[in-house]
């Protein structure tokens, strides 16, 4: 599923999948708890209820709404030291305790990748909408590289 060629910016997407696989390998493919589901986009819960189907595709809300949902959830998963006082993600901040986000396994950061996958399918033909998606792909790459 995650290795689909249907995603825009395939080089960055495949880089994200590659660093995620390296992270999982480094963690010996062992689950280490759950990502917080508070505020998580609904598509992830629906995907889980469908036994993590590799063929199922959700109907996403309006892309601007989905982008906001994902951004808010992603920021909520970050350590406090990576979020400014006004709630903005400080992407350049990478040194500190990552306990809440460093979650390998099927209930960990895989959920964020699946969410980005579904979002990426929706923005493929829309350059304007693609930028927010691409920014989050880049941040996930930074985080996962830091983990490995």
Secondary structure, DSSP 4 states (H G I P E B T S, - for coil): -TT-TTSSSHHHHHHHHHHHHHHHHHTTT--------TT--HHHHHHHHTTT-SS-------HHHHHHHHHHHHHHHS-GGGB-TTS-B-TT---S--TTT---STTTTHHHHHHHHHHHHHHTT-HHHHHHHHHHHHHHHHHHHHH-
